[in-house]
């Protein structure tokens, strides 16, 4: 059940990211805000947790979120390119 909820959250994050980038938020701003937030969370987590197995799980989740961010940026670029070419 937890895996299903995690996937739903990732899909929601992906769709929300694309919606934000195609509706006015610049791609660079999105990358800076999202990347900075992920970096802050990673620093805080590494400072307060000493259990390496939990850190490994966290790093794997962080990689997945990073991949979702990259996919959202590429999709937004594709959508903006299609809109630009069609106009």
C-alpha positions as a Markdown table, in Angstrom:
| # | Residue | x | y | z |
|---|---|---|---|---|
| 1 | Unk | 0.0 | 0.0 | 0.0 |
| 2 | Unk | 2.8 | 2.4 | 0.9 |
| 3 | Unk | 4.5 | 1.7 | -2.5 |
| 4 | Unk | 1.2 | 2.6 | -4.3 |
| 5 | Unk | 0.9 | 5.8 | -2.4 |
| 6 | Unk | 4.5 | 6.7 | -3.1 |
| 7 | Unk | 3.9 | 6.2 | -6.8 |
| 8 | Unk | 0.7 | 8.3 | -6.7 |
| 9 | Unk | 2.7 | 11.1 | -5.0 |
| 10 | Unk | 5.4 | 11.0 | -7.7 |
| 11 | Unk | 2.8 | 11.1 | -10.5 |
| 12 | Unk | 1.1 | 14.0 | -8.8 |
| 13 | Unk | 4.5 | 15.8 | -8.4 |
| 14 | Unk | 5.2 | 15.2 | -12.1 |
| 15 | Unk | 1.9 | 16.5 | -13.3 |
| 16 | Unk | 2.0 | 19.5 | -10.9 |
| 17 | Unk | 5.5 | 20.3 | -12.1 |
| 18 | Unk | 4.5 | 20.2 | -15.8 |
| 19 | Unk | 1.4 | 22.3 | -15.1 |
| 20 | Unk | 3.5 | 25.0 | -13.3 |
| 21 | Unk | 6.1 | 25.1 | -15.9 |
| 22 | Unk | 3.7 | 25.4 | -18.8 |
| 23 | Unk | 1.5 | 28.0 | -17.1 |
| 24 | Unk | 4.1 | 30.6 | -16.3 |
| 25 | Unk | 6.8 | 29.4 | -14.0 |
| 26 | Unk | 10.1 | 29.5 | -15.9 |
| 27 | Unk | 12.0 | 26.3 | -16.1 |
| 28 | Unk | 15.2 | 27.8 | -14.6 |
| 29 | Unk | 13.1 | 29.0 | -11.6 |
| 30 | Unk | 11.6 | 25.6 | -11.2 |
| 31 | Unk | 15.0 | 23.9 | -11.2 |
| 32 | Unk | 16.4 | 26.3 | -8.7 |
| 33 | Unk | 13.4 | 26.1 | -6.3 |
| 34 | Unk | 13.1 | 22.3 | -6.6 |
| 35 | Unk | 16.8 | 21.6 | -6.5 |
| 36 | Unk | 17.4 | 23.9 | -3.6 |
| 37 | Unk | 14.5 | 22.3 | -1.6 |
| 38 | Unk | 15.9 | 18.8 | -2.3 |
| 39 | Unk | 19.4 | 20.0 | -1.3 |
| 40 | Unk | 18.1 | 21.5 | 2.0 |
| 41 | Unk | 16.2 | 18.3 | 2.8 |
| 42 | Unk | 19.3 | 16.2 | 2.0 |
| 43 | Unk | 21.5 | 18.3 | 4.3 |
| 44 | Unk | 19.0 | 18.2 | 7.1 |
| 45 | Unk | 18.5 | 14.5 | 6.8 |
| 46 | Unk | 22.2 | 13.7 | 6.7 |
| 47 | Unk | 22.8 | 15.9 | 9.8 |
| 48 | Unk | 20.1 | 14.3 | 12.0 |
| 49 | Unk | 20.3 | 10.6 | 10.9 |
| 50 | Unk | 23.2 | 8.3 | 11.6 |
| 51 | Unk | 21.6 | 5.0 | 10.5 |
| 52 | Unk | 23.1 | 4.2 | 7.2 |
| 53 | Unk | 20.4 | 1.9 | 6.0 |
| 54 | Unk | 17.8 | 4.7 | 6.4 |
| 55 | Unk | 20.2 | 7.1 | 4.6 |
| 56 | Unk | 20.5 | 4.6 | 1.7 |
| 57 | Unk | 16.7 | 4.5 | 1.4 |
| 58 | Unk | 16.5 | 8.2 | 1.5 |
| 59 | Unk | 19.2 | 8.7 | -1.1 |
| 60 | Unk | 17.4 | 6.2 | -3.4 |
| 61 | Unk | 14.1 | 8.2 | -2.9 |
| 62 | Unk | 16.0 | 11.4 | -3.6 |
| 63 | Unk | 17.3 | 10.0 | -6.9 |
| 64 | Unk | 13.8 | 9.0 | -7.9 |
| 65 | Unk | 12.6 | 12.5 | -7.2 |
| 66 | Unk | 15.5 | 14.0 | -9.2 |
| 67 | Unk | 14.7 | 11.8 | -12.1 |
| 68 | Unk | 11.0 | 12.9 | -12.0 |
| 69 | Unk | 12.2 | 16.5 | -11.9 |
| 70 | Unk | 14.3 | 15.9 | -15.1 |
| 71 | Unk | 11.4 | 14.2 | -16.8 |
| 72 | Unk | 9.1 | 17.1 | -16.0 |
| 73 | Unk | 11.6 | 19.6 | -17.3 |
| 74 | Unk | 12.1 | 17.7 | -20.6 |
| 75 | Unk | 8.3 | 17.3 | -21.0 |
| 76 | Unk | 7.8 | 21.0 | -20.4 |
| 77 | Unk | 10.5 | 21.8 | -22.9 |
| 78 | Unk | 8.8 | 19.5 | -25.4 |
| 79 | Unk | 5.4 | 21.0 | -24.8 |
| 80 | Unk | 6.7 | 24.6 | -25.1 |
| 81 | Unk | 8.6 | 23.6 | -28.3 |
| 82 | Unk | 5.4 | 22.2 | -29.8 |
| 83 | Unk | 3.5 | 25.3 | -28.9 |
| 84 | Unk | 6.2 | 27.5 | -30.3 |
| 85 | Unk | 6.4 | 25.6 | -33.6 |
| 86 | Unk | 2.6 | 25.5 | -34.0 |
| 87 | Unk | 2.1 | 29.3 | -33.6 |
